[in-house]
Amino acid sequence: MSDSNEKPRNIIFEERVSQAKVVRKIVFFCVIALVLIVGILGISGFLYVQGALNPMDEEDTEVIEVTIPIGSSTTKIGSILEEEGLIQSGTFFRYYVRYQNETGFQAGDYGLSRSMSLDEIIEELKEGRVLEEPELVFTVPEGLWLEDIASIIAEETGHDIDAVMETLNDREYLEGLIAQYHVLTDDILQEGIRYPLEGYLFPARYDFMEAEPSIEAVIEAMLSRTEAVVGQYEELLEQSDYTIHEILTLASIIEREAQTSEDRYKISGVLHNRLQRGMMLQVDPTVAYAIGEHRYMTTYADTREDSPYNTYRYEGIPIGPIASPGQDSIEAVLRPEETNYLFFYARFNGEVLYSETYEEHNAIHQRYRDEWVEGQQQEEESE
């Protein structure tokens, strides 16, 4: 009886051993295949990177003249270099300079060659060894209204202010710009927008190779700079709950409210907190813009102005920017300081005081309001 039972057990054991051997072989070959695939991909990737970093042709020293427009983003620069056959891939260039944390590319005309490596080209563009010196140089400060920027453009370039404003508001021209720049959307053409390009003309120094560049050349140089700056925050933009138009609108408010970098990020935190709680933003610079006059102090009557820009009358983010924000203010919108503050009050001396409750905020307002009254009186007397 025991013999008849023992024989099947042996057979079962042998079958299990055989199956185990088969499984081990399958696993072994799978591991080998996986190692080979990873190895092939690794070698391919290494060769691709090496090819992208090395010169396109070490023996081709012919000079190729390349123009990098003012305000060009790394995407734009990479595209130009790829089109000229100087690099293997514009996309690789964009990710490589981001990985290397390379910045400070200079606009201008360059003499490059296909015998240069990618790192050599990058250094050339950073050092700014251009073929010509600019004929016209002027600076646009941060926080200006578009009307003020238009005056600067007219004064510096010799164009008539009416011609500048007409170009800035030309619908057909604006539609062409929307098709050309990612940063521009149909939001700028909404009914109720005062100036479509308000907030999009980046405040910075501008160098032009012509003494009297066209109005369009100046506008597009400024838009290119905005696109380049905004493009640096691609990942944060994707994570944001707000559109680029809304981000620039909030940045413009911060620019008008804050005098220091520290306050920009704190004020951004307050604005975000108010928006998340469904509270009105109630910021004075939007009232001044709604009225169309710079205000030393905001009165209760001013806050009743019926305008989509007036954050005392309408909830949420205004219809559009109220000034041209700098990079720090744009970044502040995307990296707001986490805080419990819901209110802030700017004193006459520039200090900003923050509070979590309306009672605290109102007490601060009452304590320091006379500073502004006295300051206004002193200014009127000095005039």
C-alpha positions in Angstrom: 0.0 0.0 0.0 2.8 2.4 0.9 4.7 1.6 -2.4 1.8 2.5 -4.5 1.4 5.9 -2.7 5.2 6.7 -2.8 5.6 6.4 -6.6 3.2 9.3 -7.4 5.0 11.5 -4.9 8.3 10.9 -6.7 6.8 11.7 -10.0 5.2 14.9 -8.7 8.5 16.0 -7.1 10.4 15.4 -10.4 7.7 17.4 -12.3 8.1 20.3 -9.9 11.9 20.3 -10.3 11.5 20.3 -14.0 9.0 23.2 -13.9 11.3 25.1 -11.6 14.2 24.7 -14.1 12.0 26.0 -16.9 10.9 29.0 -14.8 14.5 29.8 -13.9 15.5 29.7 -17.6 12.7 32.0 -18.6 13.5 34.4 -15.8 17.2 34.3 -16.8 16.6 35.0 -20.4 14.1 37.8 -19.5 16.7 39.4 -17.3 19.3 39.1 -20.1 16.9 40.7 -22.6 16.1 43.5 -20.2 19.8 44.2 -19.5 20.4 44.2 -23.3 17.5 46.6 -23.9 18.7 49.0 -21.2 22.2 48.8 -22.4 21.2 49.6 -26.0 19.0 52.5 -24.9 21.8 53.8 -22.6 24.4 53.6 -25.4 22.0 55.2 -27.9 21.2 58.0 -25.4 24.9 58.5 -24.7 25.7 58.7 -28.4 22.8 61.1 -29.1 24.0 63.4 -26.3 27.6 63.2 -27.5 26.4 64.0 -31.0 24.3 67.0 -29.8 27.2 68.4 -27.8 29.9 67.9 -30.4 30.4 70.2 -33.5 28.2 69.5 -36.5 31.3 69.4 -38.6 34.8 70.0 -37.1 36.3 70.8 -40.4 33.7 73.4 -41.6 35.0 76.7 -40.3 32.9 78.9 -42.6 31.5 81.8 -40.6 27.7 81.9 -40.4 26.1 85.2 -39.5 23.3 84.6 -37.0 20.9 87.3 -35.6 19.5 86.7 -32.1 16.5 89.2 -31.6 16.1 91.1 -28.4 14.2 89.1 -25.8 14.6 85.8 -27.5 13.6 82.8 -25.4 15.9 79.7 -25.3 13.3 78.0 -27.5 13.6 80.7 -30.1 17.4 80.7 -29.9 17.5 76.9 -30.3 15.2 77.1 -33.3 17.4 79.7 -35.0 20.6 77.7 -34.4 19.0 74.5 -35.6 17.7 76.2 -38.8 21.3 77.5 -39.5 22.7 74.0 -39.1 24.8 75.0 -36.1 23.3 72.5 -33.7 21.6 69.1 -34.0 18.4 69.9 -32.1 16.8 73.1 -30.8 14.8 71.1 -28.3 18.0 69.5 -26.9 19.5 73.0 -26.7 16.6 74.3 -24.6 16.7 71.4 -22.1 20.5 71.4 -22.0 20.8 75.1 -21.1 18.0 74.6 -18.5 19.9 71.6 -17.0 23.2 73.6 -17.0 21.3 76.7 -15.6 22.7 78.8 -18.4 21.4 82.4 -18.6 22.4 85.8 -19.8 22.2 85.2 -23.6 22.8 88.5 -25.4 20.8 89.7 -28.4 22.7 90.8 -31.5 24.5 89.6 -34.7 27.0 86.7 -34.2 29.6 85.0 -36.4 29.4 81.3 -35.6 30.5 78.1 -37.4 29.6 74.4 -37.6 33.0 73.6 -36.2 32.0 74.9 -32.8 30.7 72.7 -30.0 27.4 73.4 -28.3 29.2 74.7 -25.2 31.4 77.0 -27.3 28.3 78.4 -29.0 26.6 79.0 -25.6 29.7 80.8 -24.3 29.7 83.0 -27.5 26.1 84.0 -27.0 26.6 84.7 -23.3 29.7 86.9 -23.8 27.8 89.0 -26.4 30.6 89.5 -28.9 28.3 91.0 -31.5 29.3 92.4 -34.8 27.7 95.8 -34.2 27.1 98.3 -31.4 23.5 99.5 -30.8 22.5 102.8 -32.2 19.6 103.4 -29.8 19.4 102.4 -26.1 16.6 103.2 -23.7 15.1 101.7 -20.5 11.4 101.2 -19.6 11.0 101.2 -15.8 8.8 98.6 -14.0 5.2 99.3 -13.1 4.3 101.9 -15.8 0.9 102.2 -17.5 0.9 101.5 -21.2 0.2 105.2 -21.9 3.5 106.1 -20.1 5.4 103.4 -22.0 4.0 104.7 -25.3 5.3 108.1 -24.4 8.8 106.7 -23.8 8.7 104.9 -27.1 7.6 108.0 -28.9 10.2 110.2 -27.2 13.1 107.8 -27.7 12.4 106.8 -31.3 11.1 110.0 -32.7 7.7 108.6 -33.6 4.5 110.5 -33.0 2.7 109.4 -29.8 -0.6 109.2 -31.7 1.0 106.8 -34.2 2.4 104.7 -31.3 -1.0 104.4 -29.6 -2.7 103.7 -32.9 -0.3 100.8 -33.6 -0.7 99.4 -30.0 -4.5 99.3 -30.6 -4.7 98.2 -34.2 -6.9 95.1 -34.1 -5.5 93.5 -37.3 -1.9 93.9 -36.0 -2.9 92.6 -32.6 -4.4 89.4 -34.1 -1.1 88.9 -36.0 0.8 89.2 -32.7 -1.5 86.7 -31.0 -0.6 84.2 -33.8 3.1 84.9 -33.3 3.5 84.9 -29.5 2.5 82.1 -27.2 2.2 84.6 -24.3 -0.6 86.4 -26.1 -4.2 85.0 -26.3 -7.6 86.2 -27.3 -8.0 87.4 -23.7 -6.4 90.7 -24.7 -9.2 91.4 -27.1 -12.0 91.0 -24.5 -14.7 93.7 -24.5 -13.9 96.1 -21.7 -10.1 95.8 -22.0 -8.7 99.4 -22.0 -5.4 98.6 -23.8 -4.9 95.1 -25.2 -1.1 95.1 -24.6 -1.2 96.5 -21.1 1.1 94.4 -18.9 2.7 92.7 -21.9 5.4 95.3 -22.8 8.2 94.1 -20.6 10.1 96.7 -18.5 13.8 96.5 -19.3 16.7 98.0 -21.2 16.4 97.8 -25.0 19.2 98.0 -27.5 18.4 98.7 -31.2 20.8 98.6 -34.2 18.8 101.4 -35.8 18.6 104.9 -34.5 14.9 105.1 -35.4 13.4 101.5 -35.3 9.9 101.1 -36.4 7.1 101.1 -33.9 6.4 97.5 -34.6 10.0 96.6 -34.0 10.0 98.1 -30.6 6.6 96.5 -29.6 7.8 93.1 -30.8 11.1 93.4 -29.0 9.2 94.1 -25.8 6.8 91.2 -26.4 9.7 88.9 -27.1 11.3 89.8 -23.8 8.0 89.1 -22.0 7.7 85.7 -23.7 11.3 84.9 -22.8 10.8 85.8 -19.1 7.4 83.9 -18.8 8.9 81.0 -20.7 11.4 80.4 -17.8 8.5 79.3 -15.6 7.0 76.7 -17.9 6.6 74.0 -15.2 5.0 76.5 -12.7 2.7 77.8 -15.4 1.4 74.2 -16.0 0.8 73.7 -12.3 -1.0 77.1 -11.9 -4.7 77.4 -11.7 -4.6 80.6 -13.6 -4.0 81.6 -17.2 -1.0 83.6 -18.4 -3.3 86.6 -18.7 -4.5 86.2 -15.1 -0.9 85.7 -13.9 0.3 88.9 -15.6 -2.8 90.7 -14.2 -1.9 89.6 -10.6 1.7 90.4 -11.2 0.8 94.0 -12.3 -1.1 94.5 -9.1 1.8 93.3 -7.0 4.2 95.5 -9.0 2.0 98.6 -8.2 1.6 97.6 -4.5 5.1 96.4 -3.4 8.4 98.3 -3.2 10.6 95.3 -2.0 11.1 91.8 -3.3 10.1 90.4 0.1 6.8 92.2 0.1 6.0 91.0 -3.5 5.9 87.4 -2.4 4.0 88.2 0.8 1.4 90.3 -1.0 1.1 87.5 -3.6 0.3 85.1 -0.7 -2.4 87.5 0.5 -4.0 87.8 -3.0 -4.0 84.0 -3.4 -5.6 83.6 0.0 -8.3 86.1 -0.8 -9.1 84.5 -4.2 -9.2 81.0 -2.7 -11.7 82.2 -0.1 -13.9 84.0 -2.6 -13.1 87.4 -1.2 -12.8 90.6 -3.2 -9.2 91.6 -3.8 -9.9 95.2 -2.9 -6.5 96.7 -3.9 -6.2 100.5 -4.5 -4.1 100.5 -7.7 -7.0 98.8 -9.6 -9.2 101.7 -8.6 -6.7 104.3 -9.9 -6.5 102.4 -13.2 -10.3 102.1 -13.4 -10.6 105.8 -13.0 -7.7 106.5 -15.4 -5.8 108.8 -13.0 -2.9 108.1 -10.6 -4.3 108.5 -7.1 -2.3 109.6 -4.1 -5.1 108.3 -1.8 -8.2 106.2 -2.6 -11.5 107.6 -1.4 -14.8 105.7 -0.8 -16.3 107.5 -3.8 -13.4 106.2 -5.9 -14.1 102.6 -4.9 -17.6 102.9 -6.5 -16.2 103.4 -10.0 -18.0 101.0 -12.3 -15.2 99.3 -14.1 -14.2 95.7 -14.7 -10.8 96.7 -13.4 -12.2 97.9 -10.0 -11.5 95.1 -7.4 -13.6 96.9 -4.8 -16.7 96.5 -7.1 -16.1 93.2 -8.9 -15.0 89.9 -7.5 -12.0 87.8 -8.7 -9.1 88.9 -10.9 -9.6 92.0 -12.9 -10.2 91.8 -16.7 -6.6 92.5 -17.4 -3.2 93.9 -16.2 -3.1 97.4 -14.8 0.7 98.0 -15.5 3.8 96.3 -16.8 5.2 93.9 -14.1 8.9 93.0 -13.8 10.2 89.4 -13.5 10.2 89.4 -9.7 6.5 90.2 -9.6 5.7 87.6 -12.2 7.6 85.0 -10.2 5.9 86.1 -7.0 2.5 85.2 -8.5 3.9 81.7 -9.3 5.7 81.3 -6.0 3.4 83.0 -3.4 4.6 83.0 0.2 2.4 80.6 2.2 0.8 82.7 4.9 -2.4 83.1 6.9 -2.6 86.8 6.1 -5.7 88.1 4.4 -5.0 91.9 4.6 -2.1 94.2 4.1 -1.6 98.0 4.5 1.2 100.0 2.9 2.4 102.9 5.1 3.5 106.2 3.7 7.2 105.2 4.4 6.8 102.1 2.2 6.5 99.6 5.1 3.8 97.0 4.5 1.9 95.7 7.5 0.0 92.3 7.3 -2.9 91.0 9.4 -5.1 87.9 9.5 -8.4 89.6 10.5 -10.3 92.6 9.4 -10.3 94.0 12.9 -6.5 94.0 13.0 -6.3 95.5 9.5 -8.8 98.3 10.3 -6.9 99.1 13.5 -3.7 99.5 11.4 -5.5 101.6 8.9 -6.9 104.0 11.5 -3.5 104.2 13.2 -1.5 105.2 10.0 -4.1 106.8 7.8 -3.0 110.3 8.8 0.4 109.7 7.4 -1.0 109.7 3.9 -3.2 112.8 4.6 -0.2 114.7 5.9 2.0 113.5 3.1 -0.5 114.7 0.5 -0.8 118.1 2.2 3.0 118.4 2.1 3.2 117.6 -1.5 0.4 120.1 -2.3 2.3 122.8 -0.3 5.6 122.1 -2.1 3.9 122.5 -5.5 
